[in-house]
């Protein structure tokens, strides 16, 4: 009985994680420039993959699998936003301009170039 509850919970987490990943894919297709696309992937994609790691941990009853899923979850949530930020900064310094729809009032590009 309890195994079925964990299986349904894991299935629900996989569906929600898949929906977040689908949202990230739609963001890549629909958003206007590199920076907003990168934002969609780093937020929604991370959440989708993280929920799938949690689903793996819930459905598995082995401690080693649970620890590896938790380690993957933590590693993903620590590295994905930082890498997206560094890639966005590098592309801005390389001269890739945001679209006209992007509000850059808080960003001083000249300050970054120094």
PDB file as gemmi writes it, atoms N, CA and C in Angstrom:
CRYST1    1.000    1.000    1.000  90.00  90.00  90.00 P 1                      
ATOM      1  N   UNK A   1       0.813  -1.205   0.000  1.00  0.00           N  
ATOM      2  CA  UNK A   1       0.000   0.000   0.000  1.00  0.00           C  
ATOM      3  C   UNK A   1       0.854   1.265   0.000  1.00  0.00           C  
ATOM      4  N   UNK A   2       1.858   1.308   0.903  1.00  0.00           N  
ATOM      5  CA  UNK A   2       2.710   2.494   0.979  1.00  0.00           C  
ATOM      6  C   UNK A   2       3.577   2.636  -0.274  1.00  0.00           C  
ATOM      7  N   UNK A   3       3.924   1.500  -0.886  1.00  0.00           N  
ATOM      8  CA  UNK A   3       4.718   1.545  -2.118  1.00  0.00           C  
ATOM      9  C   UNK A   3       3.915   2.211  -3.228  1.00  0.00           C  
ATOM     10  N   UNK A   4       2.628   1.924  -3.308  1.00  0.00           N  
ATOM     11  CA  UNK A   4       1.781   2.550  -4.322  1.00  0.00           C  
ATOM     12  C   UNK A   4       1.653   4.048  -4.097  1.00  0.00           C  
ATOM     13  N   UNK A   5       1.582   4.474  -2.857  1.00  0.00           N  
ATOM     14  CA  UNK A   5       1.512   5.905  -2.560  1.00  0.00           C  
ATOM     15  C   UNK A   5       2.780   6.597  -3.045  1.00  0.00           C  
ATOM     16  N   UNK A   6       3.952   5.991  -2.778  1.00  0.00           N  
ATOM     17  CA  UNK A   6       5.206   6.570  -3.244  1.00  0.00           C  
ATOM     18  C   UNK A   6       5.299   6.568  -4.768  1.00  0.00           C  
ATOM     19  N   UNK A   7       4.755   5.542  -5.404  1.00  0.00           N  
ATOM     20  CA  UNK A   7       4.772   5.501  -6.862  1.00  0.00           C  
ATOM     21  C   UNK A   7       3.894   6.596  -7.455  1.00  0.00           C  
ATOM     22  N   UNK A   8       2.710   6.827  -6.875  1.00  0.00           N  
ATOM     23  CA  UNK A   8       1.856   7.910  -7.351  1.00  0.00           C  
ATOM     24  C   UNK A   8       2.490   9.276  -7.097  1.00  0.00           C  
ATOM     25  N   UNK A   9       3.120   9.427  -5.946  1.00  0.00           N  
ATOM     26  CA  UNK A   9       3.806  10.681  -5.643  1.00  0.00           C  
ATOM     27  C   UNK A   9       4.945  10.932  -6.628  1.00  0.00           C  
ATOM     28  N   UNK A  10       5.726   9.895  -6.898  1.00  0.00           N  
ATOM     29  CA  UNK A  10       6.821  10.019  -7.859  1.00  0.00           C  
ATOM     30  C   UNK A  10       6.286  10.320  -9.261  1.00  0.00           C  
ATOM     31  N   UNK A  11       5.183   9.690  -9.638  1.00  0.00           N  
ATOM     32  CA  UNK A  11       4.579   9.977 -10.941  1.00  0.00           C  
ATOM     33  C   UNK A  11       4.113  11.414 -11.040  1.00  0.00           C  
ATOM     34  N   UNK A  12       3.507  11.912  -9.981  1.00  0.00           N  
ATOM     35  CA  UNK A  12       3.080  13.317  -9.971  1.00  0.00           C  
ATOM     36  C   UNK A  12       4.262  14.265 -10.056  1.00  0.00           C  
ATOM     37  N   UNK A  13       5.333  13.952  -9.332  1.00  0.00           N  
ATOM     38  CA  UNK A  13       6.529  14.794  -9.398  1.00  0.00           C  
ATOM     39  C   UNK A  13       7.155  14.766 -10.789  1.00  0.00           C  
ATOM     40  N   UNK A  14       7.140  13.598 -11.434  1.00  0.00           N  
ATOM     41  CA  UNK A  14       7.674  13.506 -12.791  1.00  0.00           C  
ATOM     42  C   UNK A  14       6.839  14.321 -13.778  1.00  0.00           C  
ATOM     43  N   UNK A  15       5.519  14.297 -13.613  1.00  0.00           N  
ATOM     44  CA  UNK A  15       4.651  15.080 -14.502  1.00  0.00           C  
ATOM     45  C   UNK A  15       4.883  16.569 -14.306  1.00  0.00           C  
ATOM     46  N   UNK A  16       4.949  17.011 -13.052  1.00  0.00           N  
ATOM     47  CA  UNK A  16       5.191  18.435 -12.787  1.00  0.00           C  
ATOM     48  C   UNK A  16       6.582  18.838 -13.279  1.00  0.00           C  
ATOM     49  N   UNK A  17       7.584  17.986 -13.063  1.00  0.00           N  
ATOM     50  CA  UNK A  17       8.922  18.264 -13.571  1.00  0.00           C  
ATOM     51  C   UNK A  17       8.950  18.332 -15.094  1.00  0.00           C  
ATOM     52  N   UNK A  18       8.209  17.444 -15.733  1.00  0.00           N  
ATOM     53  CA  UNK A  18       8.112  17.481 -17.193  1.00  0.00           C  
ATOM     54  C   UNK A  18       7.433  18.746 -17.691  1.00  0.00           C  
ATOM     55  N   UNK A  19       6.431  19.217 -16.956  1.00  0.00           N  
ATOM     56  CA  UNK A  19       5.761  20.469 -17.337  1.00  0.00           C  
ATOM     57  C   UNK A  19       6.696  21.668 -17.192  1.00  0.00           C  
ATOM     58  N   UNK A  20       7.507  21.678 -16.135  1.00  0.00           N  
ATOM     59  CA  UNK A  20       8.492  22.753 -15.999  1.00  0.00           C  
ATOM     60  C   UNK A  20       9.518  22.698 -17.122  1.00  0.00           C  
ATOM     61  N   UNK A  21       9.950  21.512 -17.502  1.00  0.00           N  
ATOM     62  CA  UNK A  21      10.899  21.371 -18.602  1.00  0.00           C  
ATOM     63  C   UNK A  21      10.265  21.803 -19.925  1.00  0.00           C  
ATOM     64  N   UNK A  22       8.990  21.477 -20.110  1.00  0.00           N  
ATOM     65  CA  UNK A  22       8.273  21.933 -21.302  1.00  0.00           C  
ATOM     66  C   UNK A  22       8.165  23.454 -21.321  1.00  0.00           C  
ATOM     67  N   UNK A  23       7.921  24.047 -20.168  1.00  0.00           N  
ATOM     68  CA  UNK A  23       7.863  25.506 -20.070  1.00  0.00           C  
ATOM     69  C   UNK A  23       9.209  26.132 -20.433  1.00  0.00           C  
ATOM     70  N   UNK A  24      10.298  25.508 -20.025  1.00  0.00           N  
ATOM     71  CA  UNK A  24      11.629  25.998 -20.392  1.00  0.00           C  
ATOM     72  C   UNK A  24      11.841  25.901 -21.901  1.00  0.00           C  
ATOM     73  N   UNK A  25      11.383  24.815 -22.512  1.00  0.00           N  
ATOM     74  CA  UNK A  25      11.527  24.654 -23.963  1.00  0.00           C  
ATOM     75  C   UNK A  25      10.691  25.686 -24.712  1.00  0.00           C  
ATOM     76  N   UNK A  26       9.490  25.957 -24.224  1.00  0.00           N  
ATOM     77  CA  UNK A  26       8.652  26.988 -24.853  1.00  0.00           C  
ATOM     78  C   UNK A  26       9.310  28.358 -24.700  1.00  0.00           C  
ATOM     79  N   UNK A  27       9.935  28.594 -23.543  1.00  0.00           N  
ATOM     80  CA  UNK A  27      10.648  29.855 -23.339  1.00  0.00           C  
ATOM     81  C   UNK A  27      11.792  30.029 -24.321  1.00  0.00           C  
ATOM     82  N   UNK A  28      12.489  28.954 -24.649  1.00  0.00           N  
ATOM     83  CA  UNK A  28      13.575  29.039 -25.631  1.00  0.00           C  
ATOM     84  C   UNK A  28      13.023  29.433 -26.998  1.00  0.00           C  
ATOM     85  N   UNK A  29      11.871  28.893 -27.333  1.00  0.00           N  
ATOM     86  CA  UNK A  29      11.297  29.170 -28.654  1.00  0.00           C  
ATOM     87  C   UNK A  29      10.637  30.537 -28.753  1.00  0.00           C  
ATOM     88  N   UNK A  30      10.038  31.024 -27.667  1.00  0.00           N  
ATOM     89  CA  UNK A  30       9.193  32.209 -27.750  1.00  0.00           C  
ATOM     90  C   UNK A  30       9.843  33.517 -27.298  1.00  0.00           C  
ATOM     91  N   UNK A  31      10.846  33.457 -26.467  1.00  0.00           N  
ATOM     92  CA  UNK A  31      11.415  34.683 -25.915  1.00  0.00           C  
ATOM     93  C   UNK A  31      12.346  35.357 -26.915  1.00  0.00           C  
ATOM     94  N   UNK A  32      12.486  36.691 -26.838  1.00  0.00           N  
ATOM     95  CA  UNK A  32      13.110  37.442 -27.925  1.00  0.00           C  
ATOM     96  C   UNK A  32      14.634  37.403 -28.011  1.00  0.00           C  
ATOM     97  N   UNK A  33      15.351  37.302 -26.905  1.00  0.00           N  
ATOM     98  CA  UNK A  33      16.802  37.382 -27.013  1.00  0.00           C  
ATOM     99  C   UNK A  33      17.485  36.352 -26.119  1.00  0.00           C  
ATOM    100  N   UNK A  34      18.795  36.320 -26.213  1.00  0.00           N  
ATOM    101  CA  UNK A  34      19.600  35.337 -25.494  1.00  0.00           C  
ATOM    102  C   UNK A  34      19.389  35.410 -23.989  1.00  0.00           C  
ATOM    103  N   UNK A  35      19.298  36.604 -23.459  1.00  0.00           N  
ATOM    104  CA  UNK A  35      19.245  36.784 -22.006  1.00  0.00           C  
ATOM    105  C   UNK A  35      17.935  36.272 -21.416  1.00  0.00           C  
ATOM    106  N   UNK A  36      16.821  36.562 -22.057  1.00  0.00           N  
ATOM    107  CA  UNK A  36      15.544  36.071 -21.545  1.00  0.00           C  
ATOM    108  C   UNK A  36      15.404  34.566 -21.768  1.00  0.00           C  
ATOM    109  N   UNK A  37      15.956  34.064 -22.865  1.00  0.00           N  
ATOM    110  CA  UNK A  37      15.946  32.613 -23.088  1.00  0.00           C  
ATOM    111  C   UNK A  37      16.774  31.896 -22.030  1.00  0.00           C  
ATOM    112  N   UNK A  38      17.932  32.468 -21.722  1.00  0.00           N  
ATOM    113  CA  UNK A  38      18.787  31.867 -20.713  1.00  0.00           C  
ATOM    114  C   UNK A  38      18.116  31.892 -19.344  1.00  0.00           C  
ATOM    115  N   UNK A  39      17.355  32.937 -19.068  1.00  0.00           N  
ATOM    116  CA  UNK A  39      16.629  33.025 -17.810  1.00  0.00           C  
ATOM    117  C   UNK A  39      15.580  31.913 -17.716  1.00  0.00           C  
ATOM    118  N   UNK A  40      14.860  31.681 -18.810  1.00  0.00           N  
ATOM    119  CA  UNK A  40      13.836  30.631 -18.812  1.00  0.00           C  
ATOM    120  C   UNK A  40      14.450  29.258 -18.585  1.00  0.00           C  
ATOM    121  N   UNK A  41      15.563  29.007 -19.244  1.00  0.00           N  
ATOM    122  CA  UNK A  41      16.195  27.697 -19.106  1.00  0.00           C  
ATOM    123  C   UNK A  41      16.782  27.517 -17.713  1.00  0.00           C  
ATOM    124  N   UNK A  42      17.408  28.550 -17.186  1.00  0.00           N  
ATOM    125  CA  UNK A  42      18.071  28.377 -15.889  1.00  0.00           C  
ATOM    126  C   UNK A  42      17.070  28.271 -14.746  1.00  0.00           C  
ATOM    127  N   UNK A  43      15.903  28.844 -14.879  1.00  0.00           N  
ATOM    128  CA  UNK A  43      14.917  28.757 -13.795  1.00  0.00           C  
ATOM    129  C   UNK A  43      13.992  27.551 -13.970  1.00  0.00           C  
ATOM    130  N   UNK A  44      13.250  27.518 -15.067  1.00  0.00           N  
ATOM    131  CA  UNK A  44      12.271  26.452 -15.257  1.00  0.00           C  
ATOM    132  C   UNK A  44      12.936  25.106 -15.536  1.00  0.00           C  
ATOM    133  N   UNK A  45      14.020  25.101 -16.286  1.00  0.00           N  
ATOM    134  CA  UNK A  45      14.716  23.854 -16.564  1.00  0.00           C  
ATOM    135  C   UNK A  45      15.331  23.244 -15.315  1.00  0.00           C  
ATOM    136  N   UNK A  46      15.872  24.096 -14.466  1.00  0.00           N  
ATOM    137  CA  UNK A  46      16.438  23.617 -13.207  1.00  0.00           C  
ATOM    138  C   UNK A  46      15.364  23.039 -12.309  1.00  0.00           C  
ATOM    139  N   UNK A  47      14.236  23.713 -12.246  1.00  0.00           N  
ATOM    140  CA  UNK A  47      13.142  23.215 -11.413  1.00  0.00           C  
ATOM    141  C   UNK A  47      12.604  21.890 -11.948  1.00  0.00           C  
ATOM    142  N   UNK A  48      12.467  21.773 -13.261  1.00  0.00           N  
ATOM    143  CA  UNK A  48      11.978  20.528 -13.848  1.00  0.00           C  
ATOM    144  C   UNK A  48      12.910  19.360 -13.578  1.00  0.00           C  
ATOM    145  N   UNK A  49      14.195  19.571 -13.812  1.00  0.00           N  
ATOM    146  CA  UNK A  49      15.158  18.492 -13.563  1.00  0.00           C  
ATOM    147  C   UNK A  49      15.263  18.179 -12.073  1.00  0.00           C  
ATOM    148  N   UNK A  50      15.169  19.211 -11.233  1.00  0.00           N  
ATOM    149  CA  UNK A  50      15.216  18.988  -9.787  1.00  0.00           C  
ATOM    150  C   UNK A  50      14.047  18.170  -9.287  1.00  0.00           C  
ATOM    151  N   UNK A  51      12.863  18.447  -9.814  1.00  0.00           N  
ATOM    152  CA  UNK A  51      11.701  17.658  -9.414  1.00  0.00           C  
ATOM    153  C   UNK A  51      11.817  16.212  -9.884  1.00  0.00           C  
ATOM    154  N   UNK A  52      12.442  16.002 -11.020  1.00  0.00           N  
ATOM    155  CA  UNK A  52      12.652  14.627 -11.475  1.00  0.00           C  
ATOM    156  C   UNK A  52      13.649  13.894 -10.581  1.00  0.00           C  
ATOM    157  N   UNK A  53      14.672  14.593 -10.109  1.00  0.00           N  
ATOM    158  CA  UNK A  53      15.594  13.987  -9.143  1.00  0.00           C  
ATOM    159  C   UNK A  53      14.861  13.608  -7.856  1.00  0.00           C  
ATOM    160  N   UNK A  54      13.986  14.482  -7.403  1.00  0.00           N  
ATOM    161  CA  UNK A  54      13.210  14.191  -6.189  1.00  0.00           C  
ATOM    162  C   UNK A  54      12.307  12.983  -6.428  1.00  0.00           C  
ATOM    163  N   UNK A  55      11.711  12.881  -7.608  1.00  0.00           N  
ATOM    164  CA  UNK A  55      10.862  11.724  -7.927  1.00  0.00           C  
ATOM    165  C   UNK A  55      11.663  10.428  -7.905  1.00  0.00           C  
ATOM    166  N   UNK A  56      12.886  10.481  -8.413  1.00  0.00           N  
ATOM    167  CA  UNK A  56      13.738   9.292  -8.374  1.00  0.00           C  
ATOM    168  C   UNK A  56      14.033   8.905  -6.934  1.00  0.00           C  
ATOM    169  N   UNK A  57      14.292   9.905  -6.091  1.00  0.00           N  
ATOM    170  CA  UNK A  57      14.580   9.620  -4.682  1.00  0.00           C  
ATOM    171  C   UNK A  57      13.360   9.052  -3.967  1.00  0.00           C  
ATOM    172  N   UNK A  58      12.172   9.528  -4.323  1.00  0.00           N  
ATOM    173  CA  UNK A  58      10.950   9.058  -3.662  1.00  0.00           C  
ATOM    174  C   UNK A  58      10.636   7.614  -4.029  1.00  0.00           C  
ATOM    175  N   UNK A  59      10.805   7.260  -5.290  1.00  0.00           N  
ATOM    176  CA  UNK A  59      10.409   5.926  -5.738  1.00  0.00           C  
ATOM    177  C   UNK A  59      11.457   4.866  -5.405  1.00  0.00           C  
ATOM    178  N   UNK A  60      12.685   5.278  -5.200  1.00  0.00           N  
ATOM    179  CA  UNK A  60      13.731   4.318  -4.872  1.00  0.00           C  
ATOM    180  C   UNK A  60      13.785   4.104  -3.365  1.00  0.00           C  
ATOM    181  N   UNK A  61      13.972   2.876  -2.976  1.00  0.00           N  
ATOM    182  CA  UNK A  61      14.078   2.568  -1.556  1.00  0.00           C  
ATOM    183  C   UNK A  61      15.505   2.184  -1.176  1.00  0.00           C  
ATOM    184  N   UNK A  62      16.465   2.517  -2.042  1.00  0.00           N  
ATOM    185  CA  UNK A  62      17.870   2.250  -1.762  1.00  0.00           C  
ATOM    186  C   UNK A  62      18.545   3.544  -1.332  1.00  0.00           C  
ATOM    187  N   UNK A  63      19.301   3.467  -0.268  1.00  0.00           N  
ATOM    188  CA  UNK A  63      19.942   4.663   0.286  1.00  0.00           C  
ATOM    189  C   UNK A  63      20.941   5.259  -0.698  1.00  0.00           C  
ATOM    190  N   UNK A  64      21.669   4.421  -1.419  1.00  0.00           N  
ATOM    191  CA  UNK A  64      22.668   4.943  -2.353  1.00  0.00           C  
ATOM    192  C   UNK A  64      22.018   5.727  -3.497  1.00  0.00           C  
ATOM    193  N   UNK A  65      20.888   5.263  -3.988  1.00  0.00           N  
ATOM    194  CA  UNK A  65      20.185   5.973  -5.058  1.00  0.00           C  
ATOM    195  C   UNK A  65      19.610   7.286  -4.537  1.00  0.00           C  
ATOM    196  N   UNK A  66      19.076   7.267  -3.338  1.00  0.00           N  
ATOM    197  CA  UNK A  66      18.514   8.481  -2.740  1.00  0.00           C  
ATOM    198  C   UNK A  66      19.608   9.521  -2.531  1.00  0.00           C  
ATOM    199  N   UNK A  67      20.769   9.097  -2.049  1.00  0.00           N  
ATOM    200  CA  UNK A  67      21.876  10.033  -1.835  1.00  0.00           C  
ATOM    201  C   UNK A  67      22.386  10.608  -3.154  1.00  0.00           C  
ATOM    202  N   UNK A  68      22.482   9.768  -4.184  1.00  0.00           N  
ATOM    203  CA  UNK A  68      22.923  10.275  -5.489  1.00  0.00           C  
ATOM    204  C   UNK A  68      21.913  11.230  -6.097  1.00  0.00           C  
ATOM    205  N   UNK A  69      20.629  10.934  -5.947  1.00  0.00           N  
ATOM    206  CA  UNK A  69      19.594  11.843  -6.460  1.00  0.00           C  
ATOM    207  C   UNK A  69      19.625  13.172  -5.710  1.00  0.00           C  
ATOM    208  N   UNK A  70      19.814  13.120  -4.397  1.00  0.00           N  
ATOM    209  CA  UNK A  70      19.909  14.341  -3.609  1.00  0.00           C  
ATOM    210  C   UNK A  70      21.158  15.140  -3.986  1.00  0.00           C  
ATOM    211  N   UNK A  71      22.278  14.454  -4.207  1.00  0.00           N  
ATOM    212  CA  UNK A  71      23.507  15.138  -4.615  1.00  0.00           C  
ATOM    213  C   UNK A  71      23.330  15.800  -5.985  1.00  0.00           C  
ATOM    214  N   UNK A  72      22.684  15.110  -6.916  1.00  0.00           N  
ATOM    215  CA  UNK A  72      22.404  15.702  -8.224  1.00  0.00           C  
ATOM    216  C   UNK A  72      21.498  16.908  -8.125  1.00  0.00           C  
ATOM    217  N   UNK A  73      20.490  16.819  -7.260  1.00  0.00           N  
ATOM    218  CA  UNK A  73      19.559  17.923  -7.031  1.00  0.00           C  
ATOM    219  C   UNK A  73      20.306  19.149  -6.498  1.00  0.00           C  
ATOM    220  N   UNK A  74      21.121  18.956  -5.485  1.00  0.00           N  
ATOM    221  CA  UNK A  74      21.864  20.071  -4.884  1.00  0.00           C  
ATOM    222  C   UNK A  74      22.863  20.648  -5.877  1.00  0.00           C  
ATOM    223  N   UNK A  75      23.590  19.791  -6.569  1.00  0.00           N  
ATOM    224  CA  UNK A  75      24.569  20.255  -7.552  1.00  0.00           C  
ATOM    225  C   UNK A  75      23.897  21.064  -8.650  1.00  0.00           C  
ATOM    226  N   UNK A  76      22.773  20.612  -9.130  1.00  0.00           N  
ATOM    227  CA  UNK A  76      22.049  21.309 -10.186  1.00  0.00           C  
ATOM    228  C   UNK A  76      21.576  22.682  -9.724  1.00  0.00           C  
ATOM    229  N   UNK A  77      21.011  22.748  -8.523  1.00  0.00           N  
ATOM    230  CA  UNK A  77      20.503  24.016  -8.028  1.00  0.00           C  
ATOM    231  C   UNK A  77      21.614  24.989  -7.650  1.00  0.00           C  
ATOM    232  N   UNK A  78      22.809  24.504  -7.376  1.00  0.00           N  
ATOM    233  CA  UNK A  78      23.918  25.409  -7.075  1.00  0.00           C  
ATOM    234  C   UNK A  78      24.634  25.900  -8.326  1.00  0.00           C  
ATOM    235  N   UNK A  79      24.715  25.068  -9.347  1.00  0.00           N  
ATOM    236  CA  UNK A  79      25.530  25.426 -10.503  1.00  0.00           C  
ATOM    237  C   UNK A  79      24.762  26.059 -11.653  1.00  0.00           C  
ATOM    238  N   UNK A  80      23.518  25.695 -11.861  1.00  0.00           N  
ATOM    239  CA  UNK A  80      22.789  26.189 -13.036  1.00  0.00           C  
ATOM    240  C   UNK A  80      22.580  27.717 -13.021  1.00  0.00           C  
ATOM    241  N   UNK A  81      22.092  28.323 -11.940  1.00  0.00           N  
ATOM    242  CA  UNK A  81      21.926  29.781 -11.958  1.00  0.00           C  
ATOM    243  C   UNK A  81      23.254  30.531 -12.066  1.00  0.00           C  
ATOM    244  N   UNK A  82      24.290  30.016 -11.441  1.00  0.00           N  
ATOM    245  CA  UNK A  82      25.593  30.677 -11.508  1.00  0.00           C  
ATOM    246  C   UNK A  82      26.155  30.616 -12.923  1.00  0.00           C  
ATOM    247  N   UNK A  83      26.051  29.464 -13.558  1.00  0.00           N  
ATOM    248  CA  UNK A  83      26.557  29.342 -14.927  1.00  0.00           C  
ATOM    249  C   UNK A  83      25.751  30.194 -15.897  1.00  0.00           C  
ATOM    250  N   UNK A  84      24.451  30.299 -15.712  1.00  0.00           N  
ATOM    251  CA  UNK A  84      23.643  31.162 -16.577  1.00  0.00           C  
ATOM    252  C   UNK A  84      24.040  32.627 -16.405  1.00  0.00           C  
ATOM    253  N   UNK A  85      24.294  33.024 -15.163  1.00  0.00           N  
ATOM    254  CA  UNK A  85      24.727  34.401 -14.918  1.00  0.00           C  
ATOM    255  C   UNK A  85      26.075  34.682 -15.588  1.00  0.00           C  
ATOM    256  N   UNK A  86      27.020  33.758 -15.459  1.00  0.00           N  
ATOM    257  CA  UNK A  86      28.337  33.960 -16.058  1.00  0.00           C  
ATOM    258  C   UNK A  86      28.270  33.977 -17.583  1.00  0.00           C  
ATOM    259  N   UNK A  87      27.446  33.121 -18.167  1.00  0.00           N  
ATOM    260  CA  UNK A  87      27.288  33.134 -19.623  1.00  0.00           C  
ATOM    261  C   UNK A  87      26.636  34.421 -20.106  1.00  0.00           C  
ATOM    262  N   UNK A  88      25.659  34.923 -19.366  1.00  0.00           N  
ATOM    263  CA  UNK A  88      25.012  36.178 -19.750  1.00  0.00           C  
ATOM    264  C   UNK A  88      25.994  37.335 -19.657  1.00  0.00           C  
ATOM    265  N   UNK A  89      26.795  37.363 -18.619  1.00  0.00           N  
ATOM    266  CA  UNK A  89      27.786  38.429 -18.469  1.00  0.00           C  
ATOM    267  C   UNK A  89      28.828  38.361 -19.582  1.00  0.00           C  
ATOM    268  N   UNK A  90      29.280  37.155 -19.914  1.00  0.00           N  
ATOM    269  CA  UNK A  90      30.270  37.002 -20.976  1.00  0.00           C  
ATOM    270  C   UNK A  90      29.707  37.437 -22.329  1.00  0.00           C  
ATOM    271  N   UNK A  91      28.461  37.098 -22.598  1.00  0.00           N  
ATOM    272  CA  UNK A  91      27.875  37.502 -23.881  1.00  0.00           C  
ATOM    273  C   UNK A  91      27.643  39.005 -23.926  1.00  0.00           C  
ATOM    274  N   UNK A  92      27.331  39.617 -22.797  1.00  0.00           N  
ATOM    275  CA  UNK A  92      27.180  41.067 -22.759  1.00  0.00           C  
ATOM    276  C   UNK A  92      28.519  41.753 -22.992  1.00  0.00           C  
ATOM    277  N   UNK A  93      29.568  41.251 -22.372  1.00  0.00           N  
ATOM    278  CA  UNK A  93      30.898  41.815 -22.578  1.00  0.00           C  
ATOM    279  C   UNK A  93      31.417  41.578 -23.991  1.00  0.00           C  
ATOM    280  N   UNK A  94      30.956  40.501 -24.621  1.00  0.00           N  
ATOM    281  CA  UNK A  94      31.358  40.216 -25.999  1.00  0.00           C  
ATOM    282  C   UNK A  94      30.635  41.103 -27.004  1.00  0.00           C  
ATOM    283  N   UNK A  95      29.616  41.828 -26.548  1.00  0.00           N  
ATOM    284  CA  UNK A  95      28.938  42.770 -27.424  1.00  0.00           C  
ATOM    285  C   UNK A  95      27.560  42.363 -27.883  1.00  0.00           C  
ATOM    286  N   UNK A  96      27.029  41.276 -27.374  1.00  0.00           N  
ATOM    287  CA  UNK A  96      25.689  40.849 -27.765  1.00  0.00           C  
ATOM    288  C   UNK A  96      24.672  41.717 -27.035  1.00  0.00           C  
ATOM    289  N   UNK A  97      23.928  42.506 -27.772  1.00  0.00           N  
ATOM    290  CA  UNK A  97      22.979  43.453 -27.186  1.00  0.00           C  
ATOM    291  C   UNK A  97      21.630  42.791 -26.919  1.00  0.00           C  
ATOM    292  N   UNK A  98      20.972  43.179 -25.822  1.00  0.00           N  
ATOM    293  CA  UNK A  98      19.617  42.680 -25.551  1.00  0.00           C  
ATOM    294  C   UNK A  98      18.623  43.241 -26.569  1.00  0.00           C  
ATOM    295  N   UNK A  99      17.461  42.625 -26.669  1.00  0.00           N  
ATOM    296  CA  UNK A  99      16.446  43.126 -27.591  1.00  0.00           C  
ATOM    297  C   UNK A  99      15.896  44.449 -27.083  1.00  0.00           C  
ATOM    298  N   UNK A 100      15.190  45.137 -27.932  1.00  0.00           N  
ATOM    299  CA  UNK A 100      14.629  46.443 -27.548  1.00  0.00           C  
ATOM    300  C   UNK A 100      13.521  46.295 -26.511  1.00  0.00           C  
ATOM    301  N   UNK A 101      12.930  45.117 -26.401  1.00  0.00           N  
ATOM    302  CA  UNK A 101      11.872  44.898 -25.411  1.00  0.00           C  
ATOM    303  C   UNK A 101      12.425  44.673 -24.008  1.00  0.00           C  
ATOM    304  N   UNK A 102      13.722  44.411 -23.897  1.00  0.00           N  
ATOM    305  CA  UNK A 102      14.329  44.155 -22.600  1.00  0.00           C  
ATOM    306  C   UNK A 102      14.660  45.465 -21.908  1.00  0.00           C  
ATOM    307  N   UNK A 103      14.268  45.590 -20.660  1.00  0.00           N  
ATOM    308  CA  UNK A 103      14.534  46.788 -19.874  1.00  0.00           C  
ATOM    309  C   UNK A 103      15.900  46.645 -19.211  1.00  0.00           C  
ATOM    310  N   UNK A 104      16.827  47.529 -19.559  1.00  0.00           N  
ATOM    311  CA  UNK A 104      18.175  47.457 -19.003  1.00  0.00           C  
ATOM    312  C   UNK A 104      18.501  48.703 -18.186  1.00  0.00           C  
ATOM    313  N   UNK A 105      17.515  49.274 -17.514  1.00  0.00           N  
ATOM    314  CA  UNK A 105      17.755  50.494 -16.761  1.00  0.00           C  
ATOM    315  C   UNK A 105      18.682  50.282 -15.570  1.00  0.00           C  
ATOM    316  N   UNK A 106      18.721  49.088 -15.014  1.00  0.00           N  
ATOM    317  CA  UNK A 106      19.577  48.819 -13.864  1.00  0.00           C  
ATOM    318  C   UNK A 106      20.979  48.388 -14.266  1.00  0.00           C  
ATOM    319  N   UNK A 107      21.255  48.326 -15.533  1.00  0.00           N  
ATOM    320  CA  UNK A 107      22.519  47.797 -16.014  1.00  0.00           C  
ATOM    321  C   UNK A 107      23.336  48.902 -16.667  1.00  0.00           C  
ATOM    322  N   UNK A 108      24.535  49.102 -16.188  1.00  0.00           N  
ATOM    323  CA  UNK A 108      25.441  50.073 -16.775  1.00  0.00           C  
ATOM    324  C   UNK A 108      26.492  49.300 -17.564  1.00  0.00           C  
ATOM    325  N   UNK A 109      26.306  49.241 -18.874  1.00  0.00           N  
ATOM    326  CA  UNK A 109      27.195  48.442 -19.728  1.00  0.00           C  
ATOM    327  C   UNK A 109      28.596  49.020 -19.752  1.00  0.00           C  
ATOM    328  N   UNK A 110      28.716  50.340 -19.698  1.00  0.00           N  
ATOM    329  CA  UNK A 110      30.045  50.947 -19.696  1.00  0.00           C  
ATOM    330  C   UNK A 110      30.846  50.542 -18.464  1.00  0.00           C  
ATOM    331  N   UNK A 111      30.156  50.376 -17.363  1.00  0.00           N  
ATOM    332  CA  UNK A 111      30.830  49.961 -16.135  1.00  0.00           C  
ATOM    333  C   UNK A 111      31.382  48.546 -16.254  1.00  0.00           C  
ATOM    334  N   UNK A 112      30.711  47.684 -17.001  1.00  0.00           N  
ATOM    335  CA  UNK A 112      31.164  46.314 -17.187  1.00  0.00           C  
ATOM    336  C   UNK A 112      32.399  46.240 -18.092  1.00  0.00           C  
ATOM    337  N   UNK A 113      32.522  47.163 -19.026  1.00  0.00           N  
ATOM    338  CA  UNK A 113      33.602  47.122 -19.991  1.00  0.00           C  
ATOM    339  C   UNK A 113      34.946  47.514 -19.383  1.00  0.00           C  
ATOM    340  N   UNK A 114      34.940  48.192 -18.262  1.00  0.00           N  
ATOM    341  CA  UNK A 114      36.188  48.652 -17.647  1.00  0.00           C  
ATOM    342  C   UNK A 114      36.913  47.577 -16.916  1.00  0.00           C  
TER     343      UNK A 114                                                      
END                                                                             
